[in-house]
Amino acid sequence: MKKDIHPEYVEATVTCGCGNKFVTRSTRKHIHVEICSACHPFFTGKMKFIDTTGRVEKFQKKYQNSSYAAKRKQAADAK
Protein backbone atom coordinates (compact mmCIF):
# COMPACT_ATOMS: atom_id res chain seq x y z
CA MET A 1 0.00 0.00 0.00
CA LYS A 2 1.18 3.49 -0.77
CA LYS A 3 1.82 5.80 2.15
CA ASP A 4 -0.19 8.97 2.87
CA ILE A 5 -3.00 8.36 0.36
CA HIS A 6 -5.47 6.38 2.49
CA PRO A 7 -7.96 8.05 4.86
CA GLU A 8 -7.68 7.50 8.59
CA TYR A 9 -9.81 4.58 9.83
CA VAL A 10 -11.23 5.47 13.27
CA GLU A 11 -13.98 4.38 15.67
CA ALA A 12 -17.32 5.83 14.59
CA THR A 13 -20.51 6.42 16.55
CA VAL A 14 -23.65 5.67 14.54
CA THR A 15 -26.81 7.44 15.74
CA CYS A 16 -30.23 6.43 14.45
CA GLY A 17 -33.38 8.56 14.31
CA CYS A 18 -34.98 6.24 16.88
CA GLY A 19 -32.24 7.05 19.40
CA ASN A 20 -30.26 3.83 19.06
CA LYS A 21 -26.47 4.29 19.13
CA PHE A 22 -23.68 1.85 18.39
CA VAL A 23 -19.96 1.97 17.69
CA THR A 24 -18.24 0.70 14.55
CA ARG A 25 -15.24 1.72 12.48
CA SER A 26 -15.28 4.13 9.56
CA THR A 27 -13.44 7.03 7.99
CA ARG A 28 -15.95 9.38 9.65
CA LYS A 29 -16.27 9.86 13.42
CA HIS A 30 -20.04 10.44 13.57
CA ILE A 31 -22.68 8.92 11.31
CA HIS A 32 -26.41 9.79 11.47
CA VAL A 33 -28.94 7.40 9.90
CA GLU A 34 -32.73 7.51 9.65
CA ILE A 35 -33.34 3.82 10.29
CA CYS A 36 -31.34 0.99 11.84
CA SER A 37 -31.76 -2.69 12.64
CA ALA A 38 -33.42 -1.82 15.97
CA CYS A 39 -36.32 0.00 14.29
CA HIS A 40 -36.45 -1.48 10.75
CA PRO A 41 -39.63 -3.53 10.13
CA PHE A 42 -37.66 -6.39 8.55
CA PHE A 43 -35.74 -7.00 11.78
CA THR A 44 -38.46 -6.10 14.30
CA GLY A 45 -41.38 -7.83 12.59
CA LYS A 46 -43.62 -4.81 13.22
CA MET A 47 -45.21 -2.88 10.38
CA LYS A 48 -44.28 0.76 10.66
CA PHE A 49 -44.66 3.45 8.04
CA ILE A 50 -41.64 5.71 7.84
CA ASP A 51 -42.60 8.60 5.66
CA THR A 52 -40.97 11.99 5.52
CA THR A 53 -42.65 13.45 2.44
CA GLY A 54 -46.29 12.40 2.88
CA ARG A 55 -46.27 9.66 0.25
CA VAL A 56 -48.11 7.15 2.45
CA GLU A 57 -50.94 9.56 3.22
CA LYS A 58 -51.15 10.54 -0.45
CA PHE A 59 -51.43 6.87 -1.47
CA GLN A 60 -54.05 6.12 1.18
CA LYS A 61 -56.10 9.18 0.22
CA LYS A 62 -55.90 8.29 -3.48
CA TYR A 63 -57.15 4.73 -3.03
CA GLN A 64 -59.48 5.29 -0.08
CA ASN A 65 -62.57 5.61 -2.28
CA SER A 66 -61.54 3.05 -4.86
CA SER A 67 -63.55 -0.03 -5.67
CA TYR A 68 -60.99 -2.17 -3.83
CA ALA A 69 -61.64 -0.32 -0.57
CA ALA A 70 -65.41 -0.63 -1.11
CA LYS A 71 -65.11 -4.39 -1.69
CA ARG A 72 -63.02 -4.81 1.47
CA LYS A 73 -65.58 -2.87 3.48
CA GLN A 74 -68.45 -4.96 2.11
CA ALA A 75 -66.56 -8.17 2.91
CA ALA A 76 -65.91 -6.97 6.45
CA ASP A 77 -69.57 -6.00 6.92
CA ALA A 78 -70.71 -9.40 5.62
CA LYS A 79 -68.72 -11.21 8.30
PDB file with SEQRES, HELIX, SHEET and CRYST1 records, atoms N, CA, C and O in Angstrom:
SEQRES   1 A   79  MET LYS LYS ASP ILE HIS PRO GLU TYR VAL GLU ALA THR          
SEQRES   2 A   79  VAL THR CYS GLY CYS GLY ASN LYS PHE VAL THR ARG SER          
SEQRES   3 A   79  THR ARG LYS HIS ILE HIS VAL GLU ILE CYS SER ALA CYS          
SEQRES   4 A   79  HIS PRO PHE PHE THR GLY LYS MET LYS PHE ILE ASP THR          
SEQRES   5 A   79  THR GLY ARG VAL GLU LYS PHE GLN LYS LYS TYR GLN ASN          
SEQRES   6 A   79  SER SER TYR ALA ALA LYS ARG LYS GLN ALA ALA ASP ALA          
SEQRES   7 A   79  LYS                                                          
HELIX    1 AA1 PRO A   41  THR A   44  1                                   4    
HELIX    2 AA2 ARG A   55  TYR A   63  1                                   9    
HELIX    3 AA3 SER A   67  ALA A   78  1                                  12    
SHEET    1 AA1 3 LYS A  21  SER A  26  0                                        
SHEET    2 AA1 3 VAL A  10  CYS A  16 -1                                        
SHEET    3 AA1 3 HIS A  30  VAL A  33  1                                        
CRYST1    1.000    1.000    1.000  90.00  90.00  90.00 P 1           1          
ATOM      1  N   MET A   1       0.828  -1.184   0.000  1.00  0.00           N  
ATOM      2  CA  MET A   1       0.000   0.000   0.000  1.00  0.00           C  
ATOM      3  C   MET A   1       0.872   1.247   0.000  1.00  0.00           C  
ATOM      4  O   MET A   1       1.914   1.291   0.653  1.00  0.00           O  
ATOM      5  N   LYS A   2       0.441   2.239  -0.726  1.00  0.00           N  
ATOM      6  CA  LYS A   2       1.183   3.492  -0.772  1.00  0.00           C  
ATOM      7  C   LYS A   2       0.940   4.273   0.505  1.00  0.00           C  
ATOM      8  O   LYS A   2      -0.142   4.202   1.088  1.00  0.00           O  
ATOM      9  N   LYS A   3       1.934   5.010   0.933  1.00  0.00           N  
ATOM     10  CA  LYS A   3       1.820   5.805   2.147  1.00  0.00           C  
ATOM     11  C   LYS A   3       1.137   7.135   1.857  1.00  0.00           C  
ATOM     12  O   LYS A   3       1.250   7.689   0.763  1.00  0.00           O  
ATOM     13  N   ASP A   4       0.424   7.634   2.869  1.00  0.00           N  
ATOM     14  CA  ASP A   4      -0.188   8.972   2.873  1.00  0.00           C  
ATOM     15  C   ASP A   4      -1.271   9.201   1.818  1.00  0.00           C  
ATOM     16  O   ASP A   4      -1.542  10.351   1.471  1.00  0.00           O  
ATOM     17  N   ILE A   5      -1.900   8.137   1.296  1.00  0.00           N  
ATOM     18  CA  ILE A   5      -2.999   8.364   0.358  1.00  0.00           C  
ATOM     19  C   ILE A   5      -4.319   7.811   0.894  1.00  0.00           C  
ATOM     20  O   ILE A   5      -5.378   8.122   0.348  1.00  0.00           O  
ATOM     21  N   HIS A   6      -4.278   7.002   1.946  1.00  0.00           N  
ATOM     22  CA  HIS A   6      -5.474   6.382   2.486  1.00  0.00           C  
ATOM     23  C   HIS A   6      -6.045   7.207   3.635  1.00  0.00           C  
ATOM     24  O   HIS A   6      -5.281   7.766   4.422  1.00  0.00           O  
ATOM     25  N   PRO A   7      -7.367   7.296   3.747  1.00  0.00           N  
ATOM     26  CA  PRO A   7      -7.962   8.049   4.855  1.00  0.00           C  
ATOM     27  C   PRO A   7      -7.751   7.324   6.183  1.00  0.00           C  
ATOM     28  O   PRO A   7      -7.513   6.117   6.219  1.00  0.00           O  
ATOM     29  N   GLU A   8      -7.843   8.077   7.254  1.00  0.00           N  
ATOM     30  CA  GLU A   8      -7.679   7.505   8.595  1.00  0.00           C  
ATOM     31  C   GLU A   8      -8.922   6.700   8.957  1.00  0.00           C  
ATOM     32  O   GLU A   8     -10.045   7.167   8.770  1.00  0.00           O  
ATOM     33  N   TYR A   9      -8.721   5.504   9.470  1.00  0.00           N  
ATOM     34  CA  TYR A   9      -9.805   4.580   9.829  1.00  0.00           C  
ATOM     35  C   TYR A   9      -9.955   4.617  11.342  1.00  0.00           C  
ATOM     36  O   TYR A   9      -9.099   4.107  12.065  1.00  0.00           O  
ATOM     37  N   VAL A  10     -11.061   5.232  11.834  1.00  0.00           N  
ATOM     38  CA  VAL A  10     -11.234   5.470  13.267  1.00  0.00           C  
ATOM     39  C   VAL A  10     -12.534   4.849  13.764  1.00  0.00           C  
ATOM     40  O   VAL A  10     -13.357   4.399  12.966  1.00  0.00           O  
ATOM     41  N   GLU A  11     -12.717   4.825  15.087  1.00  0.00           N  
ATOM     42  CA  GLU A  11     -13.984   4.381  15.668  1.00  0.00           C  
ATOM     43  C   GLU A  11     -15.054   5.422  15.354  1.00  0.00           C  
ATOM     44  O   GLU A  11     -14.820   6.625  15.468  1.00  0.00           O  
ATOM     45  N   ALA A  12     -16.230   4.941  14.959  1.00  0.00           N  
ATOM     46  CA  ALA A  12     -17.323   5.832  14.586  1.00  0.00           C  
ATOM     47  C   ALA A  12     -18.549   5.525  15.433  1.00  0.00           C  
ATOM     48  O   ALA A  12     -18.841   4.365  15.722  1.00  0.00           O  
ATOM     49  N   THR A  13     -19.256   6.565  15.825  1.00  0.00           N  
ATOM     50  CA  THR A  13     -20.509   6.417  16.553  1.00  0.00           C  
ATOM     51  C   THR A  13     -21.648   6.616  15.563  1.00  0.00           C  
ATOM     52  O   THR A  13     -21.755   7.664  14.927  1.00  0.00           O  
ATOM     53  N   VAL A  14     -22.496   5.601  15.439  1.00  0.00           N  
ATOM     54  CA  VAL A  14     -23.650   5.667  14.543  1.00  0.00           C  
ATOM     55  C   VAL A  14     -24.879   5.973  15.392  1.00  0.00           C  
ATOM     56  O   VAL A  14     -25.160   5.270  16.363  1.00  0.00           O  
ATOM     57  N   THR A  15     -25.613   7.027  15.021  1.00  0.00           N  
ATOM     58  CA  THR A  15     -26.813   7.439  15.740  1.00  0.00           C  
ATOM     59  C   THR A  15     -28.008   7.333  14.801  1.00  0.00           C  
ATOM     60  O   THR A  15     -28.003   7.886  13.701  1.00  0.00           O  
ATOM     61  N   CYS A  16     -29.032   6.611  15.256  1.00  0.00           N  
ATOM     62  CA  CYS A  16     -30.233   6.428  14.454  1.00  0.00           C  
ATOM     63  C   CYS A  16     -31.289   7.460  14.865  1.00  0.00           C  
ATOM     64  O   CYS A  16     -31.202   8.056  15.939  1.00  0.00           O  
ATOM     65  N   GLY A  17     -32.271   7.660  14.010  1.00  0.00           N  
ATOM     66  CA  GLY A  17     -33.377   8.563  14.306  1.00  0.00           C  
ATOM     67  C   GLY A  17     -34.221   8.088  15.477  1.00  0.00           C  
ATOM     68  O   GLY A  17     -34.890   8.893  16.123  1.00  0.00           O  
ATOM     69  N   CYS A  18     -34.198   6.772  15.761  1.00  0.00           N  
ATOM     70  CA  CYS A  18     -34.980   6.238  16.881  1.00  0.00           C  
ATOM     71  C   CYS A  18     -34.256   6.403  18.209  1.00  0.00           C  
ATOM     72  O   CYS A  18     -34.829   6.128  19.263  1.00  0.00           O  
ATOM     73  N   GLY A  19     -33.000   6.849  18.172  1.00  0.00           N  
ATOM     74  CA  GLY A  19     -32.244   7.050  19.398  1.00  0.00           C  
ATOM     75  C   GLY A  19     -31.216   5.968  19.671  1.00  0.00           C  
ATOM     76  O   GLY A  19     -30.420   6.099  20.600  1.00  0.00           O  
ATOM     77  N   ASN A  20     -31.215   4.915  18.893  1.00  0.00           N  
ATOM     78  CA  ASN A  20     -30.258   3.832  19.061  1.00  0.00           C  
ATOM     79  C   ASN A  20     -28.861   4.300  18.654  1.00  0.00           C  
ATOM     80  O   ASN A  20     -28.702   4.978  17.639  1.00  0.00           O  
ATOM     81  N   LYS A  21     -27.863   3.942  19.437  1.00  0.00           N  
ATOM     82  CA  LYS A  21     -26.473   4.290  19.134  1.00  0.00           C  
ATOM     83  C   LYS A  21     -25.627   3.036  19.220  1.00  0.00           C  
ATOM     84  O   LYS A  21     -25.849   2.178  20.075  1.00  0.00           O  
ATOM     85  N   PHE A  22     -24.647   2.938  18.319  1.00  0.00           N  
ATOM     86  CA  PHE A  22     -23.680   1.853  18.394  1.00  0.00           C  
ATOM     87  C   PHE A  22     -22.364   2.331  17.798  1.00  0.00           C  
ATOM     88  O   PHE A  22     -22.309   3.339  17.095  1.00  0.00           O  
ATOM     89  N   VAL A  23     -21.307   1.585  18.096  1.00  0.00           N  
ATOM     90  CA  VAL A  23     -19.960   1.973  17.686  1.00  0.00           C  
ATOM     91  C   VAL A  23     -19.460   0.982  16.637  1.00  0.00           C  
ATOM     92  O   VAL A  23     -19.623  -0.230  16.784  1.00  0.00           O  
ATOM     93  N   THR A  24     -18.862   1.504  15.598  1.00  0.00           N  
ATOM     94  CA  THR A  24     -18.242   0.705  14.550  1.00  0.00           C  
ATOM     95  C   THR A  24     -16.987   1.428  14.092  1.00  0.00           C  
ATOM     96  O   THR A  24     -16.532   2.355  14.763  1.00  0.00           O  
ATOM     97  N   ARG A  25     -16.432   1.032  12.990  1.00  0.00           N  
ATOM     98  CA  ARG A  25     -15.245   1.719  12.475  1.00  0.00           C  
ATOM     99  C   ARG A  25     -15.542   2.270  11.090  1.00  0.00           C  
ATOM    100  O   ARG A  25     -16.208   1.627  10.280  1.00  0.00           O  
ATOM    101  N   SER A  26     -15.039   3.466  10.832  1.00  0.00           N  
ATOM    102  CA  SER A  26     -15.282   4.132   9.564  1.00  0.00           C  
ATOM    103  C   SER A  26     -14.245   5.225   9.367  1.00  0.00           C  
ATOM    104  O   SER A  26     -13.402   5.460  10.233  1.00  0.00           O  
ATOM    105  N   THR A  27     -14.315   5.885   8.232  1.00  0.00           N  
ATOM    106  CA  THR A  27     -13.444   7.029   7.986  1.00  0.00           C  
ATOM    107  C   THR A  27     -14.046   8.310   8.557  1.00  0.00           C  
ATOM    108  O   THR A  27     -13.380   9.345   8.588  1.00  0.00           O  
ATOM    109  N   ARG A  28     -15.300   8.249   9.010  1.00  0.00           N  
ATOM    110  CA  ARG A  28     -15.952   9.384   9.650  1.00  0.00           C  
ATOM    111  C   ARG A  28     -16.166   9.067  11.125  1.00  0.00           C  
ATOM    112  O   ARG A  28     -16.377   7.909  11.485  1.00  0.00           O  
ATOM    113  N   LYS A  29     -16.115  10.089  11.983  1.00  0.00           N  
ATOM    114  CA  LYS A  29     -16.269   9.863  13.421  1.00  0.00           C  
ATOM    115  C   LYS A  29     -17.715   9.731  13.856  1.00  0.00           C  
ATOM    116  O   LYS A  29     -18.014   8.972  14.778  1.00  0.00           O  
ATOM    117  N   HIS A  30     -18.623  10.458  13.208  1.00  0.00           N  
ATOM    118  CA  HIS A  30     -20.041  10.442  13.568  1.00  0.00           C  
ATOM    119  C   HIS A  30     -20.873  10.191  12.317  1.00  0.00           C  
ATOM    120  O   HIS A  30     -20.681  10.837  11.288  1.00  0.00           O  
ATOM    121  N   ILE A  31     -21.803   9.240  12.421  1.00  0.00           N  
ATOM    122  CA  ILE A  31     -22.681   8.916  11.307  1.00  0.00           C  
ATOM    123  C   ILE A  31     -24.122   8.971  11.821  1.00  0.00           C  
ATOM    124  O   ILE A  31     -24.438   8.375  12.850  1.00  0.00           O  
ATOM    125  N   HIS A  32     -24.988   9.680  11.110  1.00  0.00           N  
ATOM    126  CA  HIS A  32     -26.407   9.786  11.473  1.00  0.00           C  
ATOM    127  C   HIS A  32     -27.227   9.075  10.399  1.00  0.00           C  
ATOM    128  O   HIS A  32     -27.090   9.364   9.211  1.00  0.00           O  
ATOM    129  N   VAL A  33     -28.083   8.140  10.828  1.00  0.00           N  
ATOM    130  CA  VAL A  33     -28.940   7.402   9.905  1.00  0.00           C  
ATOM    131  C   VAL A  33     -30.396   7.563  10.314  1.00  0.00           C  
ATOM    132  O   VAL A  33     -30.689   7.850  11.474  1.00  0.00           O  
ATOM    133  N   GLU A  34     -31.310   7.380   9.364  1.00  0.00           N  
ATOM    134  CA  GLU A  34     -32.734   7.514   9.647  1.00  0.00           C  
ATOM    135  C   GLU A  34     -33.321   6.245  10.231  1.00  0.00           C  
ATOM    136  O   GLU A  34     -34.273   6.305  11.010  1.00  0.00           O  
ATOM    137  N   ILE A  35     -32.765   5.090   9.866  1.00  0.00           N  
ATOM    138  CA  ILE A  35     -33.339   3.822  10.285  1.00  0.00           C  
ATOM    139  C   ILE A  35     -32.211   2.812  10.498  1.00  0.00           C  
ATOM    140  O   ILE A  35     -31.227   2.793   9.757  1.00  0.00           O  
ATOM    141  N   CYS A  36     -32.373   1.978  11.519  1.00  0.00           N  
ATOM    142  CA  CYS A  36     -31.344   0.988  11.841  1.00  0.00           C  
ATOM    143  C   CYS A  36     -31.990  -0.374  12.062  1.00  0.00           C  
ATOM    144  O   CYS A  36     -33.200  -0.520  11.894  1.00  0.00           O  
ATOM    145  N   SER A  37     -31.207  -1.354  12.432  1.00  0.00           N  
ATOM    146  CA  SER A  37     -31.755  -2.694  12.641  1.00  0.00           C  
ATOM    147  C   SER A  37     -32.655  -2.771  13.865  1.00  0.00           C  
ATOM    148  O   SER A  37     -33.445  -3.708  13.981  1.00  0.00           O  
ATOM    149  N   ALA A  38     -32.560  -1.815  14.779  1.00  0.00           N  
ATOM    150  CA  ALA A  38     -33.419  -1.816  15.972  1.00  0.00           C  
ATOM    151  C   ALA A  38     -34.828  -1.313  15.666  1.00  0.00           C  
ATOM    152  O   ALA A  38     -35.763  -1.623  16.403  1.00  0.00           O  
ATOM    153  N   CYS A  39     -34.994  -0.543  14.591  1.00  0.00           N  
ATOM    154  CA  CYS A  39     -36.317  -0.003  14.286  1.00  0.00           C  
ATOM    155  C   CYS A  39     -36.818  -0.380  12.895  1.00  0.00           C  
ATOM    156  O   CYS A  39     -37.940  -0.017  12.542  1.00  0.00           O  
ATOM    157  N   HIS A  40     -36.036  -1.090  12.097  1.00  0.00           N  
ATOM    158  CA  HIS A  40     -36.450  -1.479  10.752  1.00  0.00           C  
ATOM    159  C   HIS A  40     -37.480  -2.607  10.820  1.00  0.00           C  
ATOM    160  O   HIS A  40     -37.277  -3.571  11.557  1.00  0.00           O  
ATOM    161  N   PRO A  41     -38.579  -2.509  10.070  1.00  0.00           N  
ATOM    162  CA  PRO A  41     -39.632  -3.529  10.134  1.00  0.00           C  
ATOM    163  C   PRO A  41     -39.156  -4.929   9.784  1.00  0.00           C  
ATOM    164  O   PRO A  41     -39.703  -5.900  10.308  1.00  0.00           O  
ATOM    165  N   PHE A  42     -38.163  -5.071   8.922  1.00  0.00           N  
ATOM    166  CA  PHE A  42     -37.661  -6.392   8.548  1.00  0.00           C  
ATOM    167  C   PHE A  42     -37.081  -7.115   9.755  1.00  0.00           C  
ATOM    168  O   PHE A  42     -37.266  -8.323   9.900  1.00  0.00           O  
ATOM    169  N   PHE A  43     -36.385  -6.394  10.619  1.00  0.00           N  
ATOM    170  CA  PHE A  43     -35.740  -7.001  11.781  1.00  0.00           C  
ATOM    171  C   PHE A  43     -36.667  -7.079  12.992  1.00  0.00           C  
ATOM    172  O   PHE A  43     -36.548  -7.998  13.802  1.00  0.00           O  
ATOM    173  N   THR A  44     -37.591  -6.122  13.121  1.00  0.00           N  
ATOM    174  CA  THR A  44     -38.460  -6.097  14.300  1.00  0.00           C  
ATOM    175  C   THR A  44     -39.727  -6.913  14.107  1.00  0.00           C  
ATOM    176  O   THR A  44     -40.315  -7.374  15.086  1.00  0.00           O  
ATOM    177  N   GLY A  45     -40.160  -7.102  12.862  1.00  0.00           N  
ATOM    178  CA  GLY A  45     -41.383  -7.834  12.590  1.00  0.00           C  
ATOM    179  C   GLY A  45     -42.635  -6.989  12.769  1.00  0.00           C  
ATOM    180  O   GLY A  45     -43.744  -7.510  12.651  1.00  0.00           O  
ATOM    181  N   LYS A  46     -42.488  -5.718  13.048  1.00  0.00           N  
ATOM    182  CA  LYS A  46     -43.616  -4.808  13.224  1.00  0.00           C  
ATOM    183  C   LYS A  46     -43.739  -3.922  11.989  1.00  0.00           C  
ATOM    184  O   LYS A  46     -42.745  -3.409  11.475  1.00  0.00           O  
ATOM    185  N   MET A  47     -44.974  -3.750  11.523  1.00  0.00           N  
ATOM    186  CA  MET A  47     -45.206  -2.884  10.377  1.00  0.00           C  
ATOM    187  C   MET A  47     -45.225  -1.446  10.855  1.00  0.00           C  
ATOM    188  O   MET A  47     -45.988  -1.084  11.751  1.00  0.00           O  
ATOM    189  N   LYS A  48     -44.386  -0.639  10.253  1.00  0.00           N  
ATOM    190  CA  LYS A  48     -44.280   0.760  10.665  1.00  0.00           C  
ATOM    191  C   LYS A  48     -44.036   1.587   9.410  1.00  0.00           C  
ATOM    192  O   LYS A  48     -43.106   1.307   8.653  1.00  0.00           O  
ATOM    193  N   PHE A  49     -44.853   2.590   9.188  1.00  0.00           N  
ATOM    194  CA  PHE A  49     -44.657   3.454   8.040  1.00  0.00           C  
ATOM    195  C   PHE A  49     -43.671   4.552   8.407  1.00  0.00           C  
ATOM    196  O   PHE A  49     -43.881   5.296   9.364  1.00  0.00           O  
ATOM    197  N   ILE A  50     -42.612   4.643   7.649  1.00  0.00           N  
ATOM    198  CA  ILE A  50     -41.639   5.711   7.843  1.00  0.00           C  
ATOM    199  C   ILE A  50     -41.733   6.591   6.608  1.00  0.00           C  
ATOM    200  O   ILE A  50     -41.292   6.213   5.522  1.00  0.00           O  
ATOM    201  N   ASP A  51     -42.303   7.745   6.786  1.00  0.00           N  
ATOM    202  CA  ASP A  51     -42.602   8.602   5.658  1.00  0.00           C  
ATOM    203  C   ASP A  51     -42.247  10.034   6.015  1.00  0.00           C  
ATOM    204  O   ASP A  51     -42.764  10.589   6.984  1.00  0.00           O  
ATOM    205  N   THR A  52     -41.371  10.623   5.233  1.00  0.00           N  
ATOM    206  CA  THR A  52     -40.972  11.993   5.519  1.00  0.00           C  
ATOM    207  C   THR A  52     -41.577  12.988   4.548  1.00  0.00           C  
ATOM    208  O   THR A  52     -41.551  14.192   4.806  1.00  0.00           O  
ATOM    209  N   THR A  53     -42.125  12.509   3.430  1.00  0.00           N  
ATOM    210  CA  THR A  53     -42.648  13.446   2.441  1.00  0.00           C  
ATOM    211  C   THR A  53     -44.141  13.312   2.205  1.00  0.00           C  
ATOM    212  O   THR A  53     -44.667  13.938   1.285  1.00  0.00           O  
ATOM    213  N   GLY A  54     -44.844  12.514   3.005  1.00  0.00           N  
ATOM    214  CA  GLY A  54     -46.291  12.403   2.883  1.00  0.00           C  
ATOM    215  C   GLY A  54     -46.759  11.445   1.805  1.00  0.00           C  
ATOM    216  O   GLY A  54     -47.924  11.496   1.410  1.00  0.00           O  
ATOM    217  N   ARG A  55     -45.889  10.573   1.318  1.00  0.00           N  
ATOM    218  CA  ARG A  55     -46.272   9.661   0.249  1.00  0.00           C  
ATOM    219  C   ARG A  55     -47.292   8.617   0.713  1.00  0.00           C  
ATOM    220  O   ARG A  55     -48.176   8.233  -0.053  1.00  0.00           O  
ATOM    221  N   VAL A  56     -47.174   8.161   1.953  1.00  0.00           N  
ATOM    222  CA  VAL A  56     -48.110   7.150   2.452  1.00  0.00           C  
ATOM    223  C   VAL A  56     -49.504   7.729   2.540  1.00  0.00           C  
ATOM    224  O   VAL A  56     -50.463   7.102   2.092  1.00  0.00           O  
ATOM    225  N   GLU A  57     -49.636   8.924   3.113  1.00  0.00           N  
ATOM    226  CA  GLU A  57     -50.945   9.564   3.218  1.00  0.00           C  
ATOM    227  C   GLU A  57     -51.532   9.854   1.844  1.00  0.00           C  
ATOM    228  O   GLU A  57     -52.737   9.706   1.639  1.00  0.00           O  
ATOM    229  N   LYS A  58     -50.692  10.266   0.905  1.00  0.00           N  
ATOM    230  CA  LYS A  58     -51.151  10.540  -0.454  1.00  0.00           C  
ATOM    231  C   LYS A  58     -51.691   9.261  -1.103  1.00  0.00           C  
ATOM    232  O   LYS A  58     -52.730   9.288  -1.764  1.00  0.00           O  
ATOM    233  N   PHE A  59     -50.991   8.158  -0.914  1.00  0.00           N  
ATOM    234  CA  PHE A  59     -51.432   6.875  -1.465  1.00  0.00           C  
ATOM    235  C   PHE A  59     -52.745   6.429  -0.834  1.00  0.00           C  
ATOM    236  O   PHE A  59     -53.662   5.996  -1.532  1.00  0.00           O  
ATOM    237  N   GLN A  60     -52.831   6.537   0.487  1.00  0.00           N  
ATOM    238  CA  GLN A  60     -54.050   6.118   1.176  1.00  0.00           C  
ATOM    239  C   GLN A  60     -55.240   6.987   0.763  1.00  0.00           C  
ATOM    240  O   GLN A  60     -56.343   6.476   0.572  1.00  0.00           O  
ATOM    241  N   LYS A  61     -55.025   8.276   0.627  1.00  0.00           N  
ATOM    242  CA  LYS A  61     -56.101   9.177   0.221  1.00  0.00           C  
ATOM    243  C   LYS A  61     -56.552   8.869  -1.208  1.00  0.00           C  
ATOM    244  O   LYS A  61     -57.745   8.904  -1.506  1.00  0.00           O  
ATOM    245  N   LYS A  62     -55.602   8.569  -2.084  1.00  0.00           N  
ATOM    246  CA  LYS A  62     -55.902   8.293  -3.481  1.00  0.00           C  
ATOM    247  C   LYS A  62     -56.756   7.037  -3.633  1.00  0.00           C  
ATOM    248  O   LYS A  62     -57.688   7.013  -4.437  1.00  0.00           O  
ATOM    249  N   TYR A  63     -56.447   6.006  -2.872  1.00  0.00           N  
ATOM    250  CA  TYR A  63     -57.146   4.734  -3.026  1.00  0.00           C  
ATOM    251  C   TYR A  63     -58.195   4.470  -1.951  1.00  0.00           C  
ATOM    252  O   TYR A  63     -58.724   3.362  -1.865  1.00  0.00           O  
ATOM    253  N   GLN A  64     -58.494   5.452  -1.146  1.00  0.00           N  
ATOM    254  CA  GLN A  64     -59.482   5.290  -0.083  1.00  0.00           C  
ATOM    255  C   GLN A  64     -60.875   5.039  -0.659  1.00  0.00           C  
ATOM    256  O   GLN A  64     -61.612   4.205  -0.135  1.00  0.00           O  
ATOM    257  N   ASN A  65     -61.238   5.732  -1.704  1.00  0.00           N  
ATOM    258  CA  ASN A  65     -62.572   5.612  -2.280  1.00  0.00           C  
ATOM    259  C   ASN A  65     -62.603   4.698  -3.505  1.00  0.00           C  
ATOM    260  O   ASN A  65     -63.573   4.715  -4.264  1.00  0.00           O  
ATOM    261  N   SER A  66     -61.578   3.921  -3.699  1.00  0.00           N  
ATOM    262  CA  SER A  66     -61.535   3.047  -4.864  1.00  0.00           C  
ATOM    263  C   SER A  66     -62.466   1.862  -4.682  1.00  0.00           C  
ATOM    264  O   SER A  66     -62.982   1.627  -3.589  1.00  0.00           O  
ATOM    265  N   SER A  67     -62.672   1.136  -5.732  1.00  0.00           N  
ATOM    266  CA  SER A  67     -63.551  -0.035  -5.668  1.00  0.00           C  
ATOM    267  C   SER A  67     -62.952  -1.108  -4.774  1.00  0.00           C  
ATOM    268  O   SER A  67     -63.692  -1.864  -4.146  1.00  0.00           O  
ATOM    269  N   TYR A  68     -61.633  -1.192  -4.703  1.00  0.00           N  
ATOM    270  CA  TYR A  68     -60.985  -2.173  -3.835  1.00  0.00           C  
ATOM    271  C   TYR A  68     -61.346  -1.919  -2.370  1.00  0.00           C  
ATOM    272  O   TYR A  68     -61.659  -2.856  -1.637  1.00  0.00           O  
ATOM    273  N   ALA A  69     -61.303  -0.665  -1.947  1.00  0.00           N  
ATOM    274  CA  ALA A  69     -61.643  -0.318  -0.573  1.00  0.00           C  
ATOM    275  C   ALA A  69     -63.121  -0.610  -0.303  1.00  0.00           C  
ATOM    276  O   ALA A  69     -63.474  -1.065   0.785  1.00  0.00           O  
ATOM    277  N   ALA A  70     -63.977  -0.354  -1.278  1.00  0.00           N  
ATOM    278  CA  ALA A  70     -65.406  -0.628  -1.114  1.00  0.00           C  
ATOM    279  C   ALA A  70     -65.657  -2.124  -0.976  1.00  0.00           C  
ATOM    280  O   ALA A  70     -66.481  -2.541  -0.161  1.00  0.00           O  
ATOM    281  N   LYS A  71     -64.954  -2.934  -1.764  1.00  0.00           N  
ATOM    282  CA  LYS A  71     -65.110  -4.389  -1.689  1.00  0.00           C  
ATOM    283  C   LYS A  71     -64.627  -4.924  -0.342  1.00  0.00           C  
ATOM    284  O   LYS A  71     -65.250  -5.817   0.231  1.00  0.00           O  
ATOM    285  N   ARG A  72     -63.528  -4.385   0.161  1.00  0.00           N  
ATOM    286  CA  ARG A  72     -63.020  -4.811   1.466  1.00  0.00           C  
ATOM    287  C   ARG A  72     -64.007  -4.468   2.566  1.00  0.00           C  
ATOM    288  O   ARG A  72     -64.217  -5.254   3.490  1.00  0.00           O  
ATOM    289  N   LYS A  73     -64.617  -3.284   2.463  1.00  0.00           N  
ATOM    290  CA  LYS A  73     -65.582  -2.866   3.477  1.00  0.00           C  
ATOM    291  C   LYS A  73     -66.821  -3.752   3.438  1.00  0.00           C  
ATOM    292  O   LYS A  73     -67.353  -4.125   4.484  1.00  0.00           O  
ATOM    293  N   GLN A  74     -67.277  -4.087   2.248  1.00  0.00           N  
ATOM    294  CA  GLN A  74     -68.449  -4.960   2.112  1.00  0.00           C  
ATOM    295  C   GLN A  74     -68.137  -6.350   2.663  1.00  0.00           C  
ATOM    296  O   GLN A  74     -68.983  -6.955   3.322  1.00  0.00           O  
ATOM    297  N   ALA A  75     -66.955  -6.855   2.409  1.00  0.00           N  
ATOM    298  CA  ALA A  75     -66.565  -8.172   2.908  1.00  0.00           C  
ATOM    299  C   ALA A  75     -66.489  -8.163   4.426  1.00  0.00           C  
ATOM    300  O   ALA A  75     -66.874  -9.138   5.071  1.00  0.00           O  
ATOM    301  N   ALA A  76     -66.000  -7.080   5.000  1.00  0.00           N  
ATOM    302  CA  ALA A  76     -65.909  -6.965   6.451  1.00  0.00           C  
ATOM    303  C   ALA A  76     -67.304  -6.860   7.070  1.00  0.00           C  
ATOM    304  O   ALA A  76     -67.559  -7.440   8.125  1.00  0.00           O  
ATOM    305  N   ASP A  77     -68.201  -6.127   6.422  1.00  0.00           N  
ATOM    306  CA  ASP A  77     -69.570  -5.998   6.919  1.00  0.00           C  
ATOM    307  C   ASP A  77     -70.337  -7.315   6.823  1.00  0.00           C  
ATOM    308  O   ASP A  77     -71.202  -7.594   7.654  1.00  0.00           O  
ATOM    309  N   ALA A  78     -70.021  -8.123   5.813  1.00  0.00           N  
ATOM    310  CA  ALA A  78     -70.710  -9.401   5.616  1.00  0.00           C  
ATOM    311  C   ALA A  78     -70.343 -10.398   6.708  1.00  0.00           C  
ATOM    312  O   ALA A  78     -71.148 -11.265   7.050  1.00  0.00           O  
ATOM    313  N   LYS A  79     -69.163 -10.287   7.248  1.00  0.00           N  
ATOM    314  CA  LYS A  79     -68.721 -11.206   8.300  1.00  0.00           C  
ATOM    315  C   LYS A  79     -69.378 -10.842   9.564  1.00  0.00           C  
ATOM    316  O   LYS A  79     -69.149 -11.488  10.587  1.00  0.00           O  
TER     317      LYS A  79                                                      
END                                                                             
